[in-house]
């Protein structure tokens, strides 16, 4: 579902990150889907997990929701 939901500019952002071996700073404007891009990049490197997402306390629930939505194969107890 994640792959088919991306806009072209988000696909391009993920591709740039993959070309740079995952080393990128996503700095799009607010509301343009940095979270979905970050999760797309993280999903590509899943074999190297665990993944640590650093976020302010006010964003923890949002990130948890995004992970459940875009990466449903991640067990809820591991989020």
mmCIF file of the N, C-alpha and C atoms, coordinates in Angstrom:
data_MODEL
# 
_entry.id   MODEL 
# 
loop_
_atom_site.group_PDB 
_atom_site.id 
_atom_site.type_symbol 
_atom_site.label_atom_id 
_atom_site.label_alt_id 
_atom_site.label_comp_id 
_atom_site.label_asym_id 
_atom_site.label_entity_id 
_atom_site.label_seq_id 
_atom_site.pdbx_PDB_ins_code 
_atom_site.Cartn_x 
_atom_site.Cartn_y 
_atom_site.Cartn_z 
_atom_site.occupancy 
_atom_site.B_iso_or_equiv 
_atom_site.pdbx_formal_charge 
_atom_site.auth_seq_id 
_atom_site.auth_comp_id 
_atom_site.auth_asym_id 
_atom_site.auth_atom_id 
_atom_site.pdbx_PDB_model_num 
ATOM 1   N N  . UNK A 1 1  ? 0.830  -1.198 0.000  1.00 0.00 ? 1  UNK A N  1 
ATOM 2   C CA . UNK A 1 1  ? 0.000  0.000  0.000  1.00 0.00 ? 1  UNK A CA 1 
ATOM 3   C C  . UNK A 1 1  ? 0.868  1.253  0.000  1.00 0.00 ? 1  UNK A C  1 
ATOM 4   N N  . UNK A 1 2  ? 1.968  1.228  0.714  1.00 0.00 ? 2  UNK A N  1 
ATOM 5   C CA . UNK A 1 2  ? 2.835  2.398  0.782  1.00 0.00 ? 2  UNK A CA 1 
ATOM 6   C C  . UNK A 1 2  ? 3.323  2.778  -0.605 1.00 0.00 ? 2  UNK A C  1 
ATOM 7   N N  . UNK A 1 3  ? 3.827  1.824  -1.339 1.00 0.00 ? 3  UNK A N  1 
ATOM 8   C CA . UNK A 1 3  ? 4.407  2.097  -2.664 1.00 0.00 ? 3  UNK A CA 1 
ATOM 9   C C  . UNK A 1 3  ? 3.393  2.726  -3.614 1.00 0.00 ? 3  UNK A C  1 
ATOM 10  N N  . UNK A 1 4  ? 2.167  2.235  -3.584 1.00 0.00 ? 4  UNK A N  1 
ATOM 11  C CA . UNK A 1 4  ? 1.150  2.734  -4.505 1.00 0.00 ? 4  UNK A CA 1 
ATOM 12  C C  . UNK A 1 4  ? 0.553  4.075  -4.058 1.00 0.00 ? 4  UNK A C  1 
ATOM 13  N N  . UNK A 1 5  ? 0.815  4.469  -2.815 1.00 0.00 ? 5  UNK A N  1 
ATOM 14  C CA . UNK A 1 5  ? 0.260  5.715  -2.281 1.00 0.00 ? 5  UNK A CA 1 
ATOM 15  C C  . UNK A 1 5  ? 1.187  6.912  -2.431 1.00 0.00 ? 5  UNK A C  1 
ATOM 16  N N  . UNK A 1 6  ? 2.396  6.670  -2.893 1.00 0.00 ? 6  UNK A N  1 
ATOM 17  C CA . UNK A 1 6  ? 3.371  7.754  -2.992 1.00 0.00 ? 6  UNK A CA 1 
ATOM 18  C C  . UNK A 1 6  ? 3.109  8.658  -4.194 1.00 0.00 ? 6  UNK A C  1 
ATOM 19  N N  . UNK A 1 7  ? 3.321  9.944  -3.994 1.00 0.00 ? 7  UNK A N  1 
ATOM 20  C CA . UNK A 1 7  ? 3.304  10.892 -5.096 1.00 0.00 ? 7  UNK A CA 1 
ATOM 21  C C  . UNK A 1 7  ? 4.657  10.808 -5.810 1.00 0.00 ? 7  UNK A C  1 
ATOM 22  N N  . UNK A 1 8  ? 4.720  11.242 -7.052 1.00 0.00 ? 8  UNK A N  1 
ATOM 23  C CA . UNK A 1 8  ? 5.994  11.173 -7.784 1.00 0.00 ? 8  UNK A CA 1 
ATOM 24  C C  . UNK A 1 8  ? 7.162  11.850 -7.053 1.00 0.00 ? 8  UNK A C  1 
ATOM 25  N N  . UNK A 1 9  ? 6.929  13.015 -6.436 1.00 0.00 ? 9  UNK A N  1 
ATOM 26  C CA . UNK A 1 9  ? 8.026  13.694 -5.744 1.00 0.00 ? 9  UNK A CA 1 
ATOM 27  C C  . UNK A 1 9  ? 8.473  12.907 -4.508 1.00 0.00 ? 9  UNK A C  1 
ATOM 28  N N  . UNK A 1 10 ? 7.549  12.147 -3.895 1.00 0.00 ? 10 UNK A N  1 
ATOM 29  C CA . UNK A 1 10 ? 7.920  11.319 -2.754 1.00 0.00 ? 10 UNK A CA 1 
ATOM 30  C C  . UNK A 1 10 ? 8.751  10.119 -3.220 1.00 0.00 ? 10 UNK A C  1 
ATOM 31  N N  . UNK A 1 11 ? 8.352  9.522  -4.339 1.00 0.00 ? 11 UNK A N  1 
ATOM 32  C CA . UNK A 1 11 ? 9.151  8.429  -4.916 1.00 0.00 ? 11 UNK A CA 1 
ATOM 33  C C  . UNK A 1 11 ? 10.563 8.915  -5.231 1.00 0.00 ? 11 UNK A C  1 
ATOM 34  N N  . UNK A 1 12 ? 10.635 10.121 -5.789 1.00 0.00 ? 12 UNK A N  1 
ATOM 35  C CA . UNK A 1 12 ? 11.940 10.687 -6.126 1.00 0.00 ? 12 UNK A CA 1 
ATOM 36  C C  . UNK A 1 12 ? 12.785 10.898 -4.864 1.00 0.00 ? 12 UNK A C  1 
ATOM 37  N N  . UNK A 1 13 ? 12.160 11.378 -3.796 1.00 0.00 ? 13 UNK A N  1 
ATOM 38  C CA . UNK A 1 13 ? 12.875 11.568 -2.531 1.00 0.00 ? 13 UNK A CA 1 
ATOM 39  C C  . UNK A 1 13 ? 13.412 10.260 -1.982 1.00 0.00 ? 13 UNK A C  1 
ATOM 40  N N  . UNK A 1 14 ? 12.599 9.219  -2.055 1.00 0.00 ? 14 UNK A N  1 
ATOM 41  C CA . UNK A 1 14 ? 13.040 7.901  -1.590 1.00 0.00 ? 14 UNK A CA 1 
ATOM 42  C C  . UNK A 1 14 ? 14.175 7.393  -2.466 1.00 0.00 ? 14 UNK A C  1 
ATOM 43  N N  . UNK A 1 15 ? 14.051 7.555  -3.771 1.00 0.00 ? 15 UNK A N  1 
ATOM 44  C CA . UNK A 1 15 ? 15.105 7.103  -4.685 1.00 0.00 ? 15 UNK A CA 1 
ATOM 45  C C  . UNK A 1 15 ? 16.415 7.830  -4.426 1.00 0.00 ? 15 UNK A C  1 
ATOM 46  N N  . UNK A 1 16 ? 16.348 9.122  -4.185 1.00 0.00 ? 16 UNK A N  1 
ATOM 47  C CA . UNK A 1 16 ? 17.562 9.881  -3.862 1.00 0.00 ? 16 UNK A CA 1 
ATOM 48  C C  . UNK A 1 16 ? 18.199 9.323  -2.589 1.00 0.00 ? 16 UNK A C  1 
ATOM 49  N N  . UNK A 1 17 ? 17.376 9.043  -1.586 1.00 0.00 ? 17 UNK A N  1 
ATOM 50  C CA . UNK A 1 17 ? 17.896 8.477  -0.339 1.00 0.00 ? 17 UNK A CA 1 
ATOM 51  C C  . UNK A 1 17 ? 18.557 7.124  -0.578 1.00 0.00 ? 17 UNK A C  1 
ATOM 52  N N  . UNK A 1 18 ? 17.935 6.288  -1.390 1.00 0.00 ? 18 UNK A N  1 
ATOM 53  C CA . UNK A 1 18 ? 18.501 4.968  -1.655 1.00 0.00 ? 18 UNK A CA 1 
ATOM 54  C C  . UNK A 1 18 ? 19.809 5.092  -2.442 1.00 0.00 ? 18 UNK A C  1 
ATOM 55  N N  . UNK A 1 19 ? 19.862 6.046  -3.357 1.00 0.00 ? 19 UNK A N  1 
ATOM 56  C CA . UNK A 1 19 ? 21.101 6.283  -4.107 1.00 0.00 ? 19 UNK A CA 1 
ATOM 57  C C  . UNK A 1 19 ? 22.236 6.742  -3.185 1.00 0.00 ? 19 UNK A C  1 
ATOM 58  N N  . UNK A 1 20 ? 21.852 7.332  -2.061 1.00 0.00 ? 20 UNK A N  1 
ATOM 59  C CA . UNK A 1 20 ? 22.841 7.820  -1.080 1.00 0.00 ? 20 UNK A CA 1 
ATOM 60  C C  . UNK A 1 20 ? 22.954 6.866  0.101  1.00 0.00 ? 20 UNK A C  1 
ATOM 61  N N  . UNK A 1 21 ? 22.547 5.630  -0.099 1.00 0.00 ? 21 UNK A N  1 
ATOM 62  C CA . UNK A 1 21 ? 22.608 4.571  0.922  1.00 0.00 ? 21 UNK A CA 1 
ATOM 63  C C  . UNK A 1 21 ? 21.854 4.945  2.204  1.00 0.00 ? 21 UNK A C  1 
ATOM 64  N N  . UNK A 1 22 ? 20.729 5.639  2.049  1.00 0.00 ? 22 UNK A N  1 
ATOM 65  C CA . UNK A 1 22 ? 19.865 5.976  3.172  1.00 0.00 ? 22 UNK A CA 1 
ATOM 66  C C  . UNK A 1 22 ? 20.253 7.238  3.913  1.00 0.00 ? 22 UNK A C  1 
ATOM 67  N N  . UNK A 1 23 ? 21.304 7.872  3.487  1.00 0.00 ? 23 UNK A N  1 
ATOM 68  C CA . UNK A 1 23 ? 21.779 9.078  4.185  1.00 0.00 ? 23 UNK A CA 1 
ATOM 69  C C  . UNK A 1 23 ? 21.199 10.323 3.504  1.00 0.00 ? 23 UNK A C  1 
ATOM 70  N N  . UNK A 1 24 ? 20.177 10.869 4.154  1.00 0.00 ? 24 UNK A N  1 
ATOM 71  C CA . UNK A 1 24 ? 19.477 12.011 3.573  1.00 0.00 ? 24 UNK A CA 1 
ATOM 72  C C  . UNK A 1 24 ? 18.787 12.788 4.688  1.00 0.00 ? 24 UNK A C  1 
ATOM 73  N N  . UNK A 1 25 ? 18.612 14.057 4.464  1.00 0.00 ? 25 UNK A N  1 
ATOM 74  C CA . UNK A 1 25 ? 17.822 14.897 5.356  1.00 0.00 ? 25 UNK A CA 1 
ATOM 75  C C  . UNK A 1 25 ? 16.570 15.285 4.578  1.00 0.00 ? 25 UNK A C  1 
ATOM 76  N N  . UNK A 1 26 ? 15.428 14.793 5.009  1.00 0.00 ? 26 UNK A N  1 
ATOM 77  C CA . UNK A 1 26 ? 14.165 15.134 4.359  1.00 0.00 ? 26 UNK A CA 1 
ATOM 78  C C  . UNK A 1 26 ? 13.701 16.474 4.913  1.00 0.00 ? 26 UNK A C  1 
ATOM 79  N N  . UNK A 1 27 ? 13.645 17.468 4.059  1.00 0.00 ? 27 UNK A N  1 
ATOM 80  C CA . UNK A 1 27 ? 13.327 18.823 4.512  1.00 0.00 ? 27 UNK A CA 1 
ATOM 81  C C  . UNK A 1 27 ? 12.213 19.450 3.685  1.00 0.00 ? 27 UNK A C  1 
ATOM 82  N N  . UNK A 1 28 ? 11.277 18.637 3.229  1.00 0.00 ? 28 UNK A N  1 
ATOM 83  C CA . UNK A 1 28 ? 10.128 19.177 2.505  1.00 0.00 ? 28 UNK A CA 1 
ATOM 84  C C  . UNK A 1 28 ? 9.292  20.029 3.454  1.00 0.00 ? 28 UNK A C  1 
ATOM 85  N N  . UNK A 1 29 ? 8.441  20.862 2.896  1.00 0.00 ? 29 UNK A N  1 
ATOM 86  C CA . UNK A 1 29 ? 7.536  21.663 3.717  1.00 0.00 ? 29 UNK A CA 1 
ATOM 87  C C  . UNK A 1 29 ? 6.593  20.754 4.497  1.00 0.00 ? 29 UNK A C  1 
ATOM 88  N N  . UNK A 1 30 ? 6.036  21.304 5.568  1.00 0.00 ? 30 UNK A N  1 
ATOM 89  C CA . UNK A 1 30 ? 5.099  20.571 6.395  1.00 0.00 ? 30 UNK A CA 1 
ATOM 90  C C  . UNK A 1 30 ? 3.898  20.134 5.564  1.00 0.00 ? 30 UNK A C  1 
ATOM 91  N N  . UNK A 1 31 ? 3.475  18.893 5.776  1.00 0.00 ? 31 UNK A N  1 
ATOM 92  C CA . UNK A 1 31 ? 2.302  18.378 5.093  1.00 0.00 ? 31 UNK A CA 1 
ATOM 93  C C  . UNK A 1 31 ? 2.564  17.723 3.755  1.00 0.00 ? 31 UNK A C  1 
ATOM 94  N N  . UNK A 1 32 ? 3.831  17.613 3.356  1.00 0.00 ? 32 UNK A N  1 
ATOM 95  C CA . UNK A 1 32 ? 4.142  17.025 2.050  1.00 0.00 ? 32 UNK A CA 1 
ATOM 96  C C  . UNK A 1 32 ? 4.538  15.548 2.125  1.00 0.00 ? 32 UNK A C  1 
ATOM 97  N N  . UNK A 1 33 ? 4.487  14.959 3.310  1.00 0.00 ? 33 UNK A N  1 
ATOM 98  C CA . UNK A 1 33 ? 4.693  13.521 3.408  1.00 0.00 ? 33 UNK A CA 1 
ATOM 99  C C  . UNK A 1 33 ? 6.107  13.067 3.709  1.00 0.00 ? 33 UNK A C  1 
ATOM 100 N N  . UNK A 1 34 ? 6.778  13.786 4.598  1.00 0.00 ? 34 UNK A N  1 
ATOM 101 C CA . UNK A 1 34 ? 8.110  13.348 4.997  1.00 0.00 ? 34 UNK A CA 1 
ATOM 102 C C  . UNK A 1 34 ? 8.043  12.028 5.754  1.00 0.00 ? 34 UNK A C  1 
ATOM 103 N N  . UNK A 1 35 ? 7.008  11.837 6.534  1.00 0.00 ? 35 UNK A N  1 
ATOM 104 C CA . UNK A 1 35 ? 6.885  10.601 7.320  1.00 0.00 ? 35 UNK A CA 1 
ATOM 105 C C  . UNK A 1 35 ? 6.777  9.386  6.415  1.00 0.00 ? 35 UNK A C  1 
ATOM 106 N N  . UNK A 1 36 ? 5.944  9.454  5.402  1.00 0.00 ? 36 UNK A N  1 
ATOM 107 C CA . UNK A 1 36 ? 5.777  8.313  4.505  1.00 0.00 ? 36 UNK A CA 1 
ATOM 108 C C  . UNK A 1 36 ? 7.069  8.055  3.726  1.00 0.00 ? 36 UNK A C  1 
ATOM 109 N N  . UNK A 1 37 ? 7.792  9.115  3.383  1.00 0.00 ? 37 UNK A N  1 
ATOM 110 C CA . UNK A 1 37 ? 9.076  8.933  2.715  1.00 0.00 ? 37 UNK A CA 1 
ATOM 111 C C  . UNK A 1 37 ? 10.070 8.251  3.664  1.00 0.00 ? 37 UNK A C  1 
ATOM 112 N N  . UNK A 1 38 ? 10.119 8.717  4.890  1.00 0.00 ? 38 UNK A N  1 
ATOM 113 C CA . UNK A 1 38 ? 11.030 8.133  5.874  1.00 0.00 ? 38 UNK A CA 1 
ATOM 114 C C  . UNK A 1 38 ? 10.704 6.653  6.096  1.00 0.00 ? 38 UNK A C  1 
ATOM 115 N N  . UNK A 1 39 ? 9.426  6.331  6.166  1.00 0.00 ? 39 UNK A N  1 
ATOM 116 C CA . UNK A 1 39 ? 9.041  4.931  6.354  1.00 0.00 ? 39 UNK A CA 1 
ATOM 117 C C  . UNK A 1 39 ? 9.338  4.098  5.116  1.00 0.00 ? 39 UNK A C  1 
ATOM 118 N N  . UNK A 1 40 ? 9.211  4.696  3.944  1.00 0.00 ? 40 UNK A N  1 
ATOM 119 C CA . UNK A 1 40 ? 9.572  3.989  2.714  1.00 0.00 ? 40 UNK A CA 1 
ATOM 120 C C  . UNK A 1 40 ? 11.052 3.663  2.682  1.00 0.00 ? 40 UNK A C  1 
ATOM 121 N N  . UNK A 1 41 ? 11.867 4.612  3.099  1.00 0.00 ? 41 UNK A N  1 
ATOM 122 C CA . UNK A 1 41 ? 13.310 4.388  3.168  1.00 0.00 ? 41 UNK A CA 1 
ATOM 123 C C  . UNK A 1 41 ? 13.618 3.317  4.219  1.00 0.00 ? 41 UNK A C  1 
ATOM 124 N N  . UNK A 1 42 ? 12.997 3.447  5.377  1.00 0.00 ? 42 UNK A N  1 
ATOM 125 C CA . UNK A 1 42 ? 13.221 2.473  6.455  1.00 0.00 ? 42 UNK A CA 1 
ATOM 126 C C  . UNK A 1 42 ? 12.807 1.073  6.023  1.00 0.00 ? 42 UNK A C  1 
ATOM 127 N N  . UNK A 1 43 ? 11.713 0.962  5.297  1.00 0.00 ? 43 UNK A N  1 
ATOM 128 C CA . UNK A 1 43 ? 11.235 -0.354 4.841  1.00 0.00 ? 43 UNK A CA 1 
ATOM 129 C C  . UNK A 1 43 ? 12.250 -1.002 3.910  1.00 0.00 ? 43 UNK A C  1 
ATOM 130 N N  . UNK A 1 44 ? 12.903 -0.207 3.085  1.00 0.00 ? 44 UNK A N  1 
ATOM 131 C CA . UNK A 1 44 ? 13.917 -0.742 2.175  1.00 0.00 ? 44 UNK A CA 1 
ATOM 132 C C  . UNK A 1 44 ? 15.069 -1.369 2.960  1.00 0.00 ? 44 UNK A C  1 
ATOM 133 N N  . UNK A 1 45 ? 15.404 -0.778 4.085  1.00 0.00 ? 45 UNK A N  1 
ATOM 134 C CA . UNK A 1 45 ? 16.506 -1.260 4.915  1.00 0.00 ? 45 UNK A CA 1 
ATOM 135 C C  . UNK A 1 45 ? 16.033 -2.138 6.071  1.00 0.00 ? 45 UNK A C  1 
ATOM 136 N N  . UNK A 1 46 ? 14.889 -2.738 5.950  1.00 0.00 ? 46 UNK A N  1 
ATOM 137 C CA . UNK A 1 46 ? 14.306 -3.500 7.056  1.00 0.00 ? 46 UNK A CA 1 
ATOM 138 C C  . UNK A 1 46 ? 15.207 -4.616 7.560  1.00 0.00 ? 46 UNK A C  1 
ATOM 139 N N  . UNK A 1 47 ? 15.984 -5.207 6.701  1.00 0.00 ? 47 UNK A N  1 
ATOM 140 C CA . UNK A 1 47 ? 16.884 -6.280 7.130  1.00 0.00 ? 47 UNK A CA 1 
ATOM 141 C C  . UNK A 1 47 ? 17.908 -5.779 8.143  1.00 0.00 ? 47 UNK A C  1 
ATOM 142 N N  . UNK A 1 48 ? 18.111 -4.468 8.201  1.00 0.00 ? 48 UNK A N  1 
ATOM 143 C CA . UNK A 1 48 ? 19.088 -3.888 9.124  1.00 0.00 ? 48 UNK A CA 1 
ATOM 144 C C  . UNK A 1 48 ? 18.450 -3.355 10.410 1.00 0.00 ? 48 UNK A C  1 
ATOM 145 N N  . UNK A 1 49 ? 17.156 -3.572 10.579 1.00 0.00 ? 49 UNK A N  1 
ATOM 146 C CA . UNK A 1 49 ? 16.463 -3.096 11.775 1.00 0.00 ? 49 UNK A CA 1 
ATOM 147 C C  . UNK A 1 49 ? 17.016 -3.788 12.992 1.00 0.00 ? 49 UNK A C  1 
ATOM 148 N N  . UNK A 1 50 ? 16.863 -3.258 14.203 1.00 0.00 ? 50 UNK A N  1 
ATOM 149 C CA . UNK A 1 50 ? 15.780 -2.412 14.660 1.00 0.00 ? 50 UNK A CA 1 
ATOM 150 C C  . UNK A 1 50 ? 15.929 -0.965 14.195 1.00 0.00 ? 50 UNK A C  1 
ATOM 151 N N  . UNK A 1 51 ? 14.794 -0.333 14.095 1.00 0.00 ? 51 UNK A N  1 
ATOM 152 C CA . UNK A 1 51 ? 14.694 1.053  13.663 1.00 0.00 ? 51 UNK A CA 1 
ATOM 153 C C  . UNK A 1 51 ? 14.358 1.909  14.881 1.00 0.00 ? 51 UNK A C  1 
ATOM 154 N N  . UNK A 1 52 ? 15.048 3.012  15.004 1.00 0.00 ? 52 UNK A N  1 
ATOM 155 C CA . UNK A 1 52 ? 14.780 3.952  16.088 1.00 0.00 ? 52 UNK A CA 1 
ATOM 156 C C  . UNK A 1 52 ? 14.279 5.250  15.483 1.00 0.00 ? 52 UNK A C  1 
ATOM 157 N N  . UNK A 1 53 ? 13.092 5.662  15.871 1.00 0.00 ? 53 UNK A N  1 
ATOM 158 C CA . UNK A 1 53 ? 12.523 6.939  15.428 1.00 0.00 ? 53 UNK A CA 1 
ATOM 159 C C  . UNK A 1 53 ? 12.576 7.879  16.624 1.00 0.00 ? 53 UNK A C  1 
ATOM 160 N N  . UNK A 1 54 ? 13.288 8.974  16.462 1.00 0.00 ? 54 UNK A N  1 
ATOM 161 C CA . UNK A 1 54 ? 13.364 9.985  17.515 1.00 0.00 ? 54 UNK A CA 1 
ATOM 162 C C  . UNK A 1 54 ? 12.366 11.084 17.190 1.00 0.00 ? 54 UNK A C  1 
ATOM 163 N N  . UNK A 1 55 ? 11.491 11.370 18.146 1.00 0.00 ? 55 UNK A N  1 
ATOM 164 C CA . UNK A 1 55 ? 10.454 12.372 17.922 1.00 0.00 ? 55 UNK A CA 1 
ATOM 165 C C  . UNK A 1 55 ? 10.057 12.979 19.257 1.00 0.00 ? 55 UNK A C  1 
ATOM 166 N N  . UNK A 1 56 ? 9.544  14.203 19.215 1.00 0.00 ? 56 UNK A N  1 
ATOM 167 C CA . UNK A 1 56 ? 9.023  14.796 20.455 1.00 0.00 ? 56 UNK A CA 1 
ATOM 168 C C  . UNK A 1 56 ? 7.867  13.958 20.992 1.00 0.00 ? 56 UNK A C  1 
ATOM 169 N N  . UNK A 1 57 ? 7.662  14.015 22.285 1.00 0.00 ? 57 UNK A N  1 
ATOM 170 C CA . UNK A 1 57 ? 6.591  13.235 22.915 1.00 0.00 ? 57 UNK A CA 1 
ATOM 171 C C  . UNK A 1 57 ? 5.233  13.492 22.261 1.00 0.00 ? 57 UNK A C  1 
ATOM 172 N N  . UNK A 1 58 ? 5.020  14.707 21.803 1.00 0.00 ? 58 UNK A N  1 
ATOM 173 C CA . UNK A 1 58 ? 3.736  15.042 21.187 1.00 0.00 ? 58 UNK A CA 1 
ATOM 174 C C  . UNK A 1 58 ? 3.522  14.335 19.849 1.00 0.00 ? 58 UNK A C  1 
ATOM 175 N N  . UNK A 1 59 ? 4.573  13.763 19.270 1.00 0.00 ? 59 UNK A N  1 
ATOM 176 C CA . UNK A 1 59 ? 4.465  13.109 17.959 1.00 0.00 ? 59 UNK A CA 1 
ATOM 177 C C  . UNK A 1 59 ? 4.513  11.590 18.038 1.00 0.00 ? 59 UNK A C  1 
ATOM 178 N N  . UNK A 1 60 ? 4.691  11.030 19.216 1.00 0.00 ? 60 UNK A N  1 
ATOM 179 C CA . UNK A 1 60 ? 4.816  9.575  19.366 1.00 0.00 ? 60 UNK A CA 1 
ATOM 180 C C  . UNK A 1 60 ? 3.576  8.857  18.852 1.00 0.00 ? 60 UNK A C  1 
ATOM 181 N N  . UNK A 1 61 ? 2.406  9.313  19.231 1.00 0.00 ? 61 UNK A N  1 
ATOM 182 C CA . UNK A 1 61 ? 1.171  8.661  18.783 1.00 0.00 ? 61 UNK A CA 1 
ATOM 183 C C  . UNK A 1 61 ? 1.023  8.770  17.266 1.00 0.00 ? 61 UNK A C  1 
ATOM 184 N N  . UNK A 1 62 ? 1.394  9.897  16.710 1.00 0.00 ? 62 UNK A N  1 
ATOM 185 C CA . UNK A 1 62 ? 1.309  10.081 15.259 1.00 0.00 ? 62 UNK A CA 1 
ATOM 186 C C  . UNK A 1 62 ? 2.241  9.119  14.533 1.00 0.00 ? 62 UNK A C  1 
ATOM 187 N N  . UNK A 1 63 ? 3.476  8.992  15.010 1.00 0.00 ? 63 UNK A N  1 
ATOM 188 C CA . UNK A 1 63 ? 4.414  8.064  14.377 1.00 0.00 ? 63 UNK A CA 1 
ATOM 189 C C  . UNK A 1 63 ? 3.934  6.624  14.514 1.00 0.00 ? 63 UNK A C  1 
ATOM 190 N N  . UNK A 1 64 ? 3.423  6.278  15.669 1.00 0.00 ? 64 UNK A N  1 
ATOM 191 C CA . UNK A 1 64 ? 2.899  4.933  15.871 1.00 0.00 ? 64 UNK A CA 1 
ATOM 192 C C  . UNK A 1 64 ? 1.774  4.637  14.876 1.00 0.00 ? 64 UNK A C  1 
ATOM 193 N N  . UNK A 1 65 ? 0.885  5.592  14.702 1.00 0.00 ? 65 UNK A N  1 
ATOM 194 C CA . UNK A 1 65 ? -0.219 5.451  13.754 1.00 0.00 ? 65 UNK A CA 1 
ATOM 195 C C  . UNK A 1 65 ? 0.303  5.314  12.319 1.00 0.00 ? 65 UNK A C  1 
ATOM 196 N N  . UNK A 1 66 ? 1.277  6.120  11.966 1.00 0.00 ? 66 UNK A N  1 
ATOM 197 C CA . UNK A 1 66 ? 1.842  6.068  10.618 1.00 0.00 ? 66 UNK A CA 1 
ATOM 198 C C  . UNK A 1 66 ? 2.507  4.708  10.350 1.00 0.00 ? 66 UNK A C  1 
ATOM 199 N N  . UNK A 1 67 ? 3.230  4.202  11.334 1.00 0.00 ? 67 UNK A N  1 
ATOM 200 C CA . UNK A 1 67 ? 3.875  2.893  11.168 1.00 0.00 ? 67 UNK A CA 1 
ATOM 201 C C  . UNK A 1 67 ? 2.826  1.806  10.998 1.00 0.00 ? 67 UNK A C  1 
ATOM 202 N N  . UNK A 1 68 ? 1.785  1.832  11.822 1.00 0.00 ? 68 UNK A N  1 
ATOM 203 C CA . UNK A 1 68 ? 0.714  0.823  11.696 1.00 0.00 ? 68 UNK A CA 1 
ATOM 204 C C  . UNK A 1 68 ? 0.035  0.921  10.333 1.00 0.00 ? 68 UNK A C  1 
ATOM 205 N N  . UNK A 1 69 ? -0.135 2.135  9.821  1.00 0.00 ? 69 UNK A N  1 
ATOM 206 C CA . UNK A 1 69 ? -0.825 2.325  8.545  1.00 0.00 ? 69 UNK A CA 1 
ATOM 207 C C  . UNK A 1 69 ? 0.036  1.888  7.359  1.00 0.00 ? 69 UNK A C  1 
ATOM 208 N N  . UNK A 1 70 ? 1.281  2.358  7.317  1.00 0.00 ? 70 UNK A N  1 
ATOM 209 C CA . UNK A 1 70 ? 2.106  2.162  6.128  1.00 0.00 ? 70 UNK A CA 1 
ATOM 210 C C  . UNK A 1 70 ? 2.981  0.910  6.170  1.00 0.00 ? 70 UNK A C  1 
ATOM 211 N N  . UNK A 1 71 ? 3.234  0.391  7.363  1.00 0.00 ? 71 UNK A N  1 
ATOM 212 C CA . UNK A 1 71 ? 4.024  -0.838 7.488  1.00 0.00 ? 71 UNK A CA 1 
ATOM 213 C C  . UNK A 1 71 ? 3.255  -1.841 8.344  1.00 0.00 ? 71 UNK A C  1 
ATOM 214 N N  . UNK A 1 72 ? 2.133  -2.329 7.832  1.00 0.00 ? 72 UNK A N  1 
ATOM 215 C CA . UNK A 1 72 ? 1.276  -3.209 8.644  1.00 0.00 ? 72 UNK A CA 1 
ATOM 216 C C  . UNK A 1 72 ? 1.938  -4.533 9.029  1.00 0.00 ? 72 UNK A C  1 
ATOM 217 N N  . UNK A 1 73 ? 3.036  -4.892 8.396  1.00 0.00 ? 73 UNK A N  1 
ATOM 218 C CA . UNK A 1 73 ? 3.714  -6.137 8.756  1.00 0.00 ? 73 UNK A CA 1 
ATOM 219 C C  . UNK A 1 73 ? 4.513  -6.012 10.052 1.00 0.00 ? 73 UNK A C  1 
ATOM 220 N N  . UNK A 1 74 ? 4.680  -4.799 10.551 1.00 0.00 ? 74 UNK A N  1 
ATOM 221 C CA . UNK A 1 74 ? 5.380  -4.593 11.824 1.00 0.00 ? 74 UNK A CA 1 
ATOM 222 C C  . UNK A 1 74 ? 4.397  -4.891 12.956 1.00 0.00 ? 74 UNK A C  1 
ATOM 223 N N  . UNK A 1 75 ? 4.720  -5.881 13.796 1.00 0.00 ? 75 UNK A N  1 
ATOM 224 C CA . UNK A 1 75 ? 3.804  -6.205 14.897 1.00 0.00 ? 75 UNK A CA 1 
ATOM 225 C C  . UNK A 1 75 ? 3.602  -5.012 15.835 1.00 0.00 ? 75 UNK A C  1 
ATOM 226 N N  . UNK A 1 76 ? 2.372  -4.822 16.257 1.00 0.00 ? 76 UNK A N  1 
ATOM 227 C CA . UNK A 1 76 ? 2.031  -3.671 17.103 1.00 0.00 ? 76 UNK A CA 1 
ATOM 228 C C  . UNK A 1 76 ? 2.871  -3.607 18.377 1.00 0.00 ? 76 UNK A C  1 
ATOM 229 N N  . UNK A 1 77 ? 3.209  -4.743 18.946 1.00 0.00 ? 77 UNK A N  1 
ATOM 230 C CA . UNK A 1 77 ? 3.984  -4.742 20.176 1.00 0.00 ? 77 UNK A CA 1 
ATOM 231 C C  . UNK A 1 77 ? 5.444  -4.328 19.957 1.00 0.00 ? 77 UNK A C  1 
ATOM 232 N N  . UNK A 1 78 ? 5.876  -4.250 18.708 1.00 0.00 ? 78 UNK A N  1 
ATOM 233 C CA . UNK A 1 78 ? 7.243  -3.834 18.417 1.00 0.00 ? 78 UNK A CA 1 
ATOM 234 C C  . UNK A 1 78 ? 7.338  -2.340 18.064 1.00 0.00 ? 78 UNK A C  1 
ATOM 235 N N  . UNK A 1 79 ? 6.204  -1.686 18.017 1.00 0.00 ? 79 UNK A N  1 
ATOM 236 C CA . UNK A 1 79 ? 6.210  -0.250 17.688 1.00 0.00 ? 79 UNK A CA 1 
ATOM 237 C C  . UNK A 1 79 ? 6.446  0.552  18.959 1.00 0.00 ? 79 UNK A C  1 
# 
